[in-house]
Amino acid sequence: AAIGARADLASVLAAIRSGPVVNPDAAPSTALEALAVANKLALKASKAAAATARHRLLLGVEETAPLANLSSAVDAAFNLLEARGTLWDALARWYEFLAFLEGADVYIGELIGRAEDFERELAGAEAAVESLEGRPDTLEVEDVEGLLPGEASLGATLRERLNEWRRDQLNIERLMDPAMRLRHWKALIRGLNVLKRKRGDAPNTAVGATG
């Protein structure tokens, strides 16, 4: 059972620390699906480790260092799963808000009063990314306290994007201000359309079309 648990644990760490989970361009749903699969394997490894420990206890055999290390590794894997799940949950909420913000059918009434939502979701994404930063580099998959190259790259890319969004925050919040006047909306929408064209999206002409 212990051998099987170690094999499952290796698969868990490989799933958490590679593929869509460390791809900054991955859809959050894809990354979260990979983490769900990894979580099932982690539960399987945990049950196997616990069964081995119970069997040794029934036989009156003391816990060995390898078994203790296995239990610690399983706990570390669950902690890493939780951290990556928190990251991608926060990114999912942030991307959902961005999709709303950059949609072609955003009207004045839909944006007004959403500044707090903007700040909350952006701050949540920033806090999640901070959990990746400040950790030492590592090349060992089992070293969950460090960052593999792919994880470090993920953190750097997300931080750069979040900083760009933060720089644009003042203009976005102006769009959401209940005191906005139509002439201000038209000017800011034109600026927003410039950003949208850079992304290849269709310009938003809804506000300008109101006259």
Disulfide bonds with the S-S distance in Angstrom:
none
